[in-house]
């Protein structure tokens, strides 16, 4: 099943929307495509532990995560929650109607808690500019995002 979630790449005071497509299908591998850096590639281990420690599971199937546009470098661990929500929705572990109408960003701890991210203000500005209904960020970023 294919699910799209959205995040943002932040460069200084600017943010660019990133489409994260997650496809869960037959097989048993995990693939990241779309110019992710090492921290994004390592998200597989953080996400798997966080899901397990919060009562969910990494699907025992092939998971392909495509981050577009492919020509923009995706850096850091702030995409953990974006990817995890896509995996949970695509594997039908949660019902997430209209998930594509929100920007989702957050770094996952191994216990499933969220860590703050950088660039909440540019992400909030981009969410409004591109017509998203809203965004999901760690609570620690709420004050900055409200600006």
RONU-701371 format. One line per 5 residues: their letters; for each residue x, y, z of N, C-alpha, C. Coordinates in steps of 0.2 Angstrom, whole numbers, plus 5000, padded with zeros to 4 digits. Layout:
<recs>
A = X:Y:Z:X:Y:Z:X:Y:Z | ...
</recs>
This chain:
<recs>
XXXXX = 5004:4994:5000:5000:5000:5000:5004:5006:5000 | 5003:5011:4996:5006:5017:4995:5003:5023:5000 | 5007:5026:5004:5005:5032:5008:5010:5038:5007 | 5007:5044:5006:5011:5050:5006:5011:5054:5012 | 5016:5056:5015:5017:5060:5020:5021:5066:5018
XXXXX = 5021:5071:5022:5025:5077:5020:5029:5080:5026 | 5035:5082:5024:5040:5085:5029:5043:5091:5026 | 5048:5094:5029:5051:5100:5026:5058:5099:5027 | 5062:5101:5021:5069:5102:5022:5070:5110:5024 | 5074:5111:5029:5076:5118:5031:5083:5120:5030
XXXXX = 5083:5125:5027:5090:5128:5025:5090:5135:5027 | 5093:5137:5033:5093:5143:5036:5086:5145:5038 | 5084:5151:5035:5077:5153:5037:5072:5151:5031 | 5074:5146:5027:5069:5144:5022:5068:5137:5023 | 5062:5135:5020:5060:5128:5021:5057:5126:5014
XXXXX = 5058:5119:5012:5055:5117:5006:5051:5110:5007 | 5045:5110:5005:5041:5104:5007:5045:5098:5004 | 5044:5092:5007:5047:5086:5005:5041:5081:5005 | 5040:5078:5000:5035:5072:4999:5039:5066:5001 | 5036:5062:5006:5039:5056:5008:5033:5051:5006
XXXXX = 5035:5047:5001:5031:5041:4999:5033:5035:5002 | 5029:5031:5006:5030:5025:5009:5026:5019:5006 | 5029:5014:5003:5026:5009:5000:5028:5002:5004 | 5023:4999:5006:5024:4993:5010:5021:4987:5005 | 5025:4982:5004:5024:4977:4998:5027:4971:5000
XXXXX = 5026:4966:4996:5029:4959:4997:5037:4960:4997 | 5040:4956:5002:5047:4956:5003:5049:4957:5010 | 5056:4958:5011:5058:4959:5018:5064:4964:5019 | 5064:4969:5015:5070:4974:5015:5067:4981:5016 | 5072:4985:5018:5070:4992:5019:5074:4996:5015
XXXXX = 5071:5001:5011:5075:5005:5006:5074:5012:5007 | 5079:5017:5007:5078:5024:5007:5080:5026:5000 | 5076:5030:4997:5079:5033:4990:5077:5041:4991 | 5080:5045:4986:5079:5052:4986:5084:5056:4989 | 5090:5055:4989:5096:5059:4992:5096:5060:4999
XXXXX = 5094:5054:5003:5095:5055:5011:5102:5055:5013 | 5103:5059:5018:5110:5058:5021:5110:5052:5026 | 5116:5051:5029:5117:5046:5034:5112:5046:5039 | 5111:5051:5042:5106:5052:5048:5099:5049:5046 | 5097:5051:5040:5090:5049:5037:5090:5042:5036
XXXXX = 5096:5039:5033:5096:5032:5032:5096:5028:5038 | 5099:5031:5043:5099:5027:5050:5093:5027:5053 | 5088:5031:5051:5081:5032:5054:5078:5025:5054 | 5080:5020:5050:5077:5014:5050:5077:5011:5057 | 5083:5011:5060:5084:5008:5067:5080:5012:5072
XXXXX = 5080:5018:5072:5077:5022:5077:5069:5021:5076 | 5067:5021:5070:5060:5020:5069:5058:5013:5071 | 5061:5008:5070:5060:5001:5072:5059:5000:5079 | 5064:5003:5083:5064:5003:5090:5059:5007:5093 | 5057:5013:5090:5052:5017:5093:5045:5013:5092
XXXXX = 5044:5010:5086:5038:5007:5085:5037:5001:5090 | 5042:4997:5090:5042:4991:5095:5040:4994:5102 | 5043:4999:5104:5043:5001:5111:5036:5005:5113 | 5032:5006:5107:5026:5009:5108:5020:5005:5106 | 5022:4998:5105:5016:4994:5104:5015:4992:5097
XXXXX = 5019:4995:5092:5018:4994:5085:5023:4990:5083 | 5024:4989:5076:5029:4984:5073:5031:4987:5067 | 5038:4985:5065:5040:4987:5058:5037:4981:5054 | 5033:4982:5048:5030:4977:5045:5036:4972:5042 | 5034:4966:5042:5039:4961:5040:5038:4960:5032
XXXXX = 5038:4966:5029:5038:4966:5022:5043:4971:5019 | 5043:4972:5012:5047:4977:5009:5045:4983:5010 | 5049:4988:5013:5047:4995:5014:5051:4999:5010 | 5048:5003:5005:5052:5008:5001:5050:5015:5003 | 5055:5019:5005:5053:5026:5007:5057:5030:5002
XXXXX = 5053:5034:4998:5055:5039:4993:5054:5046:4996 | 5059:5050:4995:5059:5057:4998:5060:5061:4992 | 5055:5065:4990:5055:5069:4984:5054:5076:4986 | 5057:5081:4982:5061:5080:4976:5068:5077:4977 | 5070:5073:4973:5076:5069:4973:5082:5073:4973
XXXXX = 5082:5079:4970:5088:5083:4970:5089:5088:4976 | 5085:5087:4981:5086:5091:4987:5089:5086:4992 | 5094:5088:4995:5097:5084:5000:5093:5084:5007 | 5091:5078:5009:5088:5078:5015:5092:5076:5021 | 5093:5080:5026:5098:5080:5031:5094:5079:5038
XXXXX = 5098:5075:5043:5096:5075:5049:5090:5070:5051 | 5089:5070:5058:5084:5065:5060:5077:5067:5061 | 5075:5073:5058:5069:5076:5059:5064:5073:5055 | 5065:5069:5050:5061:5065:5046:5058:5059:5049 | 5061:5057:5055:5059:5050:5058:5051:5050:5059
XXXXX = 5048:5055:5062:5041:5054:5063:5037:5054:5056 | 5039:5058:5051:5036:5058:5045:5036:5051:5042 | 5042:5048:5042:5043:5041:5039:5039:5036:5043 | 5039:5036:5050:5036:5032:5054:5028:5032:5053 | 5025:5038:5053:5018:5039:5051:5016:5036:5045
XXXXX = 5021:5037:5040:5019:5034:5033:5019:5026:5034 | 5024:5023:5037:5025:5016:5038:5018:5013:5042 | 5017:5017:5047:5011:5014:5051:5004:5015:5047 | 5004:5020:5043:4998:5020:5039:4998:5016:5033 | 5004:5015:5029:5004:5010:5024:5003:5003:5026
XXXXX = 5005:5001:5032:5005:4994:5034:4998:4993:5038 | 4994:4998:5038:4987:4998:5041:4987:4997:5048 | 4992:4999:5052:4992:4998:5059:4989:5004:5062 | 4988:5010:5058:4984:5015:5061:4979:5017:5055 | 4974:5021:5057:4970:5024:5051:4972:5031:5052
XXXXX = 4974:5034:5046:4976:5041:5046:4973:5044:5040 | 4967:5045:5040:4964:5049:5034:4966:5056:5034 | 4967:5058:5028:4970:5064:5026:4976:5066:5029 | 4981:5061:5030:4987:5062:5032:4991:5066:5028 | 4990:5066:5021:4993:5070:5016:4992:5078:5017
XXXXX = 4987:5079:5021:4985:5086:5022:4989:5090:5027 | 4994:5087:5030:4998:5089:5036:5006:5088:5035 | 5010:5093:5037:5017:5092:5037:5018:5089:5044 | 5022:5083:5044:5024:5080:5050:5032:5079:5051 | 5034:5082:5056:5041:5082:5058:5043:5080:5065
XXXXX = 5048:5077:5066:5050:5075:5073:5055:5070:5073 | 5060:5070:5078:5065:5065:5079:5062:5060:5084 | 5063:5054:5083:5061:5049:5087:5066:5046:5092 | 5065:5046:5098:5069:5042:5103:5068:5035:5102 | 5072:5031:5105:5071:5024:5104:5065:5021:5108
XXXXX = 5063:5025:5113:5057:5024:5117:5050:5026:5114 | 5051:5030:5108:5045:5032:5105:5044:5039:5106 | 5047:5042:5111:5046:5049:5113:5049:5054:5107 | 5046:5060:5107:5049:5065:5102:5054:5070:5105 | 5059:5071:5101:5064:5076:5102:5063:5082:5098
XXXXX = 5064:5088:5100:5063:5094:5096:5068:5094:5090 | 5065:5098:5085:5069:5099:5079:5071:5106:5078 | 5075:5107:5073:5077:5114:5071:5072:5116:5065 | 5071:5123:5065:5067:5126:5060:5060:5125:5060 | 5057:5125:5066:5049:5125:5066:5046:5131:5063
XXXXX = 5049:5137:5064:5046:5143:5061:5046:5143:5053 | 5051:5141:5050:5051:5140:5043:5046:5135:5040 | 5046:5130:5044:5041:5124:5043:5034:5127:5043 | 5032:5130:5048:5025:5133:5049:5024:5138:5044 | 5028:5142:5042:5027:5147:5036:5026:5143:5030
XXXXX = 5030:5138:5028:5029:5134:5022:5022:5130:5022 | 5020:5127:5028:5014:5124:5029:5008:5128:5027 | 5008:5134:5029:5003:5139:5027:5003:5141:5020 | 5009:5142:5018:5010:5145:5011:5008:5139:5006 | 5009:5133:5007:5007:5128:5003:5000:5125:5004
XXXXX = 4996:5128:5008:4989:5126:5009:4988:5119:5014 | 4993:5118:5018:4992:5112:5022:4987:5114:5028 | 4983:5109:5030:4979:5110:5035:4982:5112:5042 | 4988:5109:5043:4992:5111:5049:4998:5106:5049 | 5001:5106:5055:5008:5102:5055:5008:5099:5062
XXXXX = 5012:5093:5062:5013:5090:5068:5021:5090:5070 | 5022:5093:5075:5029:5094:5078:5030:5092:5085 | 5036:5091:5087:5036:5090:5094:5034:5096:5099 | 5031:5094:5104:5028:5099:5109:5033:5105:5110 | 5040:5103:5111:5045:5107:5113:5046:5113:5107
XXXXX = 5043:5112:5101:5044:5117:5096:5037:5121:5095 | 5032:5120:5099:5026:5123:5099:5027:5131:5099 | 5031:5133:5104:5031:5141:5105:5034:5144:5098 | 5039:5141:5096:5042:5144:5089:5038:5143:5084 | 5034:5138:5083:5029:5137:5077:5023:5142:5078
XX = 5021:5144:5084:5016:5148:5085:5017:5155:5082 | 5024:5157:5082:5025:5164:5079:5023:5164:5072
</recs>
